[in-house]
Amino acid sequence: MTKIIVVASGKGGTGKTSLVAGVAAALASAGKKVLAVDGDSGLRNLDIVLGMSDRVVFSFADVASGMVSLEEAAVKHPRLENLYLLTAPAEPMKQELSGDEMRRLVRQAREAKFRYVLIDGPAGLAPEYTAFAAAADEAIVVTTGENGSLRGAERMARLLEDQRVRTVRVAVNRVSNRMVRRGGAATIDDAMDTTGLCLLGVIPEDASVSICAAEGTPIVSVRQDGAACAYTNIARRLTGENIPLMRF
């Protein structure tokens, strides 16, 4: 059975794309067939993080509109055989994506036997989320511990719940004990209270995330600690395993 997961944030700069790349790579490394979809029209960069910029041709809009098939558009990762990428249009979409168009894409993903489809949505409350949510089984709201990020995450959580996404959970990114002790970031409990969501995972502040993204190398392929460990733990929770949270 294919599971459709939309990954969202209330504002930019939360590390949402890095999380999608890390979790998708972790699931693929565990033998799951995964389709990572960049849903940020005009501002795509999932292809850069995955090191696939020279491989993409068609976008999710081309598949959703029926112009090409998913089989033609989805590009296989050069090193992770179970990971495929479907990029976003290079320019903003002139016409809003409809729920029916998104369901056409999802139907083809099921026919291709993808086990997981991770949609890296645009930052903020973009109109595309209506279509993404219509097709989604689950959602992950990514936030940092900053008050502005938490406020945006709370608004995004309510939008996804209003769209009747069955399971919506929060992932708190770039967490450090020093920031929490100094009052510069909310605690994990504060993040859960503000968003009203159950916790899916906590990702530590880790310079390796930016380094690997710049190199186009999935961090879980080269590291096992820090953020790489957190992404792997989140992937395992998505498959139903009961994995304890990381300690800081």
C-alpha positions, 0 to 999 in steps of 0.5 A: 500500500502506498502512503502519501506524506506531505511535509509542510512548514508555516514559514521558510528556513525550517529545514523542511527540504533537508528533512524530506531528503534525509527521510526519503533516503533513509526509507530507500536505504531500508529497501522501501521504494520511495518517490520524493516530490518537490512541490515548491513551484518556482523555488525548487531545490530538492534536486540540488540537495539530492544531487540530481539537478542534471537529471530532471526534465519533467515536473509534478505539474506535467504528470498531474496535467496528464502531459507525461506519465509518472514513469517518464518523469520520475528520475532514479537516484544515481546511488540509491536504487529505491529512491526516485525524484519528481521535481517542481516546475522551474517557474510558478504555476499559472493555474492552481493545482487541483485535487483531481490532478494530484489524485491522478499523480497519486494513482500512478504512484500506486500503480508503480508500487511506490511504498512512500511518496514524500511531498516537499511542499512550499513554505508558508500557507501556499494554495498548493496545500489544498491539493496536496492535502486532498491526496495525503494520508499523513502530514509532517509539520516541520518547525524550529524552536523559535516563536515565529516558526512555532506560530507558523507551524500552528497555523499550518497544522490547523490548515491540514486538519481542516483539510482532513488529513488523518494524521498530522505530526510535528518534527522539531528541527535544529534543536540544541541544549544551549539554545533551550537553556538560554531561552532562545528556543522553546522546549520540545513540550512547548512545541507540542503545546503550541502546535497541538500535535504529537511529536514525530521526531527531534533533529539536532543542530548539525553543520553536516546537513548544510555541507551534504546539501551543498555537495548533493549527497544524502546525509544518511549515506555518509553519516550515522550520527546527529541529524542523519540518525534523527532522519533515520529514526523518523523514517523508522517511525513512519514504518511503524517502529517504536523508536525512542527520541534522541537524547541531547 
